Amino acid sequence: MFIEVNKQIAMRRCLPEQSLPSWRRGVLKVGSSLLAADATGLTTRFAQALADFVASSYRAGRQVVVVSSGAVAAGRDLSGARQNEGYDLGARQVMASLGQTSMIALWQSLWDRPVAQVLLTHDDLRHRRRYLNARATLLGLLALDMVPVVNENDTVCVDELTVGDNDNLAAIVAILVDADILLIASDVNALYSADPRRHAKATPIMCVESVNPSLMGMAGGHGSKLGTGGMRTKLEAAEKAGAAGIPTALFDGRDALTVHALGQGFLHGTLILAPRIRMQARKYWLLHAPMMSKARLRIDEGAVRALTQRGTSLLPRGVLAIEGEFLRGDLVEIIGPDNRRIARGLSQYAAVEVRQLAGHHSRDIEALLGYSHGEEVVHRDDLALIAKSMAGGA
C-alpha cells in the first residue's frame, strides 16, 4: 500500500523520493495559505493532513512544535475586511488579536491532546533570560506530551521590534528546543532554479548542501497574498537552522500524500542539509538573536587579530568608535576598521560608558567612570566570531 502511495506522489509532483534524516523532535512551520485556503476564513482543507502527521509523530514517540501563521487571516475574515485591503501595523495587530483564538481553536479541533499557545516577541528572543524562559516553557510542554503552537505576538509588536515572518521564527524555535529537523510546509513543493510560476523551464532542486548567495538569488519575492514570507525567508530560516546543525525540509503542505510520506520518513521536496558540527546554543544565540538597533563597536586591527587569532576578550584600548545606543548587557556587533563584521557579543558597559573608555587601558576604567564592571568591554565568553560561524564552527 505504501509503495503505491509513493508512486502516486512521484507521479503527481514529479519529485523523486528521498529519505528524511532521522529525527525525534521537529518544528513544523505552517503558512497562512494552508490554513486560509482560497483566501477565505480558516479551514481544515489542508490543515487536516498536517495535523494527522503531527498526531502520528507523537504516537511514534516523536515530538513536534508547530509554528503557525493564520491569525491575521482569521481576524480579517471575522472583521469582514476586504481580501486585498492593505494593513498598517495597527490594523495587523487588531486582526491578529481577533484571529488568535480561531487559529488555536482550529488546531485543537484536529488533535485529541491539549494544545498550548505560545506567543513570542522580539524581546523574548533578544534578552538572554527571557530566551531561556521561553525555552524552558516549550521544553516543559513537550515533556507533558502537549502540542505547543507558536506564533509571533503581533498584537503587541512594533515595526522595529518584530521577528518579521514565521519562517525565521520557526528556525529560532528549532534552536530553542534543540530540534533535529525543521519542516516548512508551504504552497510550493520545492526550491526551484527559478520561479516556476514565471519560468516554464525551472527545475526543482532536491538537495542543497548549504545556503549561499547564489542560492538566495534563485529565491523570488513574497509568496501568497496572505503571508509575509516567500522562498527567500524560507532559505533564511534554513540558513539559521543549518548554522545550529539542524537540516530543513521544504515541501508542499497542500498535498496530503506528500504530508503522509513525511510520517513514513520520506520527503518529496527540497532537503537543505546542515554542517556536521552543531554550534553551541549560547554561541548561536549570540550570532542570531535579533538586535534592537544597529549597536556597533568599531575596533582597530590589533583588536581584530586578538579576537580572531588569539581568542581574547575585547578590551577598551582596542575600541575606535561607538555607533548607536545600547545599555549594559545588550547585544552589539563588532566591526573592523574596514567595516568587516568580526563578531557579536554582550557589552559589559553602556554606549555612553564605552565612549569614555575607548582607546584607554583597562586599568584606567575605575578612574574614568568611578566604578568598574570588569576589565573587558566584551568578555570572550560572551562573544561569538562571525567568520567562524560561517565556516560551521563555534
N, C-alpha and C positions, 0 to 999 in steps of 0.2 A: 504493500500500500504506500509506504513512504517513498519508495523508489519511483512510483508512478507520480506522486505529488511533486517530487523534484524535477521530473521530466516536464511536468506542466509548467513549473516555474521557469525552467530554462526556455521553453518554447514561448511563453508569454512575454518574458522580459529580455530574452536573448543575452542573458548574462550567465557565464559559467559558474558552477558551484565551487565554493572554496570553504575550507574549514575555518570556523571561528577559533581564536586562541582559547585555551582552557580558562574558565573563569568561575569564581564563586560569588563575587559581588560586582554588580554592574550599576551603571547610571544610564537610564533611558530618557532621552530628551524627545518630547512630543511637541510638534509645532502647531500653531493656530490653525493652519489649513487642514489639519487632520481632525481637529475637534469641532471646527465650524465649517464643515464641508459645504461647498456651493454657496459660501458667504451667507449662510443662514445662521440661526442660533446653534447652540451646541447640540451635537448629535452623536449617537453611538455608531454611526455608519463605519468609521474606520477605528474608532476607539475600542470597539469590542475585541477585535483580534489582538490589539496591543495589550489590553487588559488580560486576555486569556494567556498571552505569553508571560506576563508578569506572574499570574497565578500558577502556571505550570512550573515556572522557575522556582517559586517558593516551595512547591510540592517536591521538587527535585533537590531541595536543600540549598538553593541559591538565594541571594538577597538582591533586591532591586530598589533603587531610589529613582523616583520619577520626577523629572523636571518638566513641568507642564506649562505651556502657554495656553491662551484661550480666555483669560479673564476679561480682557478688554473687548474681545469679540462678543462674549456673552453679555457684557454690560451694554454694548451698543445695541444688541438685539432687544434687551429688556427696556432700554430707554426709547426705542423707536427711532434712533438716529439713522440717517441715510448711510448706505453702504460705503459710498465713495467720499463721504464727508471727511475733511481733514480735521485732525485734532491737535490742539496745542497741549502743552504739558498738563495744564489744569483739567482739561476735558478728559485726557487719558486717565488721570487719577480718579476722576468721578466714574468713568467706565470700569476701571479696574475694581473699584470699591463695590460697584453694583454686581460685577460678574464673578467675583472670587467665590462666593458661596455656591453659585450654579456650577462652576468648574469643579469644585471639590465634591459637590453632590453627584455630579456625573460619574466621577471615578468611584465614589463609594457605592454607587448603584451597581457597579460592574464587579466588585470584589466581595467575598464573604469574610474578609478580615478587615479590622479597623484601618481607616486612612487617617494619617496625621498631616495637617497642613503646616508647612514651614515657610515663612516669608523672610527673605534675606534682603538686606540693603547693602549699599556700597560700604557704609561704615562698619557693618558686621564683618566685612572681608578685609578692610583696611587696618583695623585695630587688632593687634595680635590676641589680646584677651578675649575679645568678642568672637574672633575667628575660632579660637579654641572652644569657646562656649557653644558655638554653632556645631562644631564637630562633635562635641560630647552629646548634644541633643540628638543629632542624627544617628550616631552610633548606639545611643540608648534606645531609640525607636527600633532600630534593626535588631537589637538584642531581644526585644519583645516580640519580634516577628510581625511588626506593623509595616505598612507601606507608607513611607514618607513621600509626600507630594510637595515639591519645592517650586517656588516662583519668586521673582523679584518683587519686593514690596512697593509696587508702583504707586500706591495710594499716598505715600509719604516722601518719595524720592523727588529730588530736584535735578534739573538738567545736568549740572556739573558733578552730581553725585550718584550717577546711575551706572550699573554694570553695562546696560545698553541692549543686550539681547540674551535670550535664554540659551543659545548655543554656547557662548562663553561662560555663562553662569553654570551650565551643565559640566563644563570642564573643571571649573573651580570646585563644584560639589564632588566630582570624581576624586579630586585630590583630598578634599576634606574627609571623605570616608574610606580612603585607601582602596578605591575600586580597582578591579582587574581589567575592566573594559568600559569604554564609553560608547553607547549605542545611540545614534542620531537618526530618528525616524522623520522623514520629510515627504514632500510630494514629488521628489525626483528619485530615480532608482540608483544613481551612481554619480561619481565625478566623471565629467567628460572632457575631452581635449578642447572643446569649445562649447558654447551654449547650444544644446541640442534643439532648442526652440527656434533658433535662428540659423543654425548651420546643419544642413541635412547630412553632411559627411562627418559630423562629430562622432568620435568613437569613445566608448566607456573605458575608464581606467580601473582595472580590477584591484591592483595592489600598489601602494605607494610606500617607498622606504622612509621618506621624511618629507615634511613640508618645506618648500624652498620658494624663492621669489618667482621662479619660472612657473611653478605650480599655482601660485597665487594669481599669476597673470591669466590663467585659464578660467578662473572663477568670475562669474558675472556679478551683477549688482544685487539689488534686493530681490527677494523671492516673491512670494504671493503678496497680494494687496493687504492681506490680513496680518502678516507678520512684520517683524523688524529686521529679520536676517535674510541672508541668501547663502549661496555656496561659499562666498568669501568668509563669512562669520563661522561657517562650519569648519573650514580649514584653519582659521584662527584657533578655534576650540581644539581641534585635533593637535595643533602645534603645542598648545598649552598642556594638554593631557600627555602628549608624547614626551615633553620635557621632564615629566614626572614618571616616565616609564609605563604609561597607560596607552594601549592601542585604541583606535577609534574605528567603528564600523558605520558607514553611511548606507542607508537602504530606503526603499520605498515603503512607507508606512501605510499606503493605501492598498497594498497588495496583501491580502490575508495569507496567501500561500507563502510569500516571502517571509512574512512575520512568523508563520508556523514553522518554517525551516530553521529560523533562529533558535527556536526551542529545542531543535534536534542537533544543534551545533553547526549549522551550515549557513553561509552568507551568500546572498545574491545581491551584490552591491560592491562598494569600494572598501577595502581594508587599508587603513593607514597605520603602519607599524610604528613602534616606539623604540628608542635606543635601548640597548640591553641593560645599561646601568640606570637604576632608579635613583633619582635625586632625593636627597634628604628632604623631608617635609618642610623643615624650617627654611632651608635654602630656597626651596621652590616658592614658599610664601614671600620671602624677601624679593625674589625676582619678578613675581607675577601679581602680587597684591596691588589693587588699584590705588593710585595716589590722588590725594585731594587737589593738588596743584602741581605745577612744574617747579618743585623744590629741587635745586641743584647746588652741588658744591663743585666748583672748578678747581682742579689741583694741578700742581706742577709736574714736570717729567720725573723728578726724583720720587715723588709720592706715587706716581703711576708704577714705576719699577718696584717700589717697596710693596705695593699691594699685589701686583701681578706676578712678580718673581719670587718674593720672599714671604708672601702671605701675612704681612704685618697689618696692624691697625692703621687707621688714618689719623695722623696727628695734626694739631693745628698749624704747625710750621709748614706743612705741605699745601695748605689751602690758599688759593689765589683770590677767589671771589665767591660770593654767595648770590644765588638768583632765587627769587621768590621768598615767601614767608613760610615758616614752619615752627612747630613747638618741639620741645624736648620729647624724644621718643617717637617722633614722626619719621616716616619713610622718606628718604632723599635719594636722588640719583647723583652719582659721582661721575664727572666727566673730565677728560684730559684737556690740556691747553689747545689741542687741535679739534675740540668738540667731540672726540670719540667717547662713546659711552663705555665706562670702565666697570662700574659696579652699582649696586643698590644696597642701602643699609639703613639702620636706625640711628639717628643722630642723638648723641648724649647731651646736646646743647641746642637751644632755640636759635633761630636765624640771627636775632639781634645779638646774641652772645657770641656766635661764631664770627660775626663781623668784627667784633672786638678782639677775638683771639687769632684771626687769620694772620699767618706769617710769623707768629710768635712761638717760642719754645714752650713745651708743656709745663716746665717748672714755673712759668710766669702766669699760669691760669688764675691762681688764687689772688695774686697781686692785681691782676687786671679786673677780675669780677668781684672779688671779695669772698669768694667761695669756690668750690671745685666739685664737679660731678665725676671726675676721673681725668686721666691724662690724655685720653683719646677723644676725638670728635666722633668717630665711628669705630667701635671695637670690632676686631676681626671676627668674633663670634656672632656679631650682628650684621655681617657683611657677606654679600654673595657676588662673585665676579661674573659679569655678563658674558665675557669671552668664553669662559669655561662652560657656562650653561649651554651655549650654542654648540659646543663640541660634545655635549651629552654628559659632562661630568658634574660635580657638585663642589 
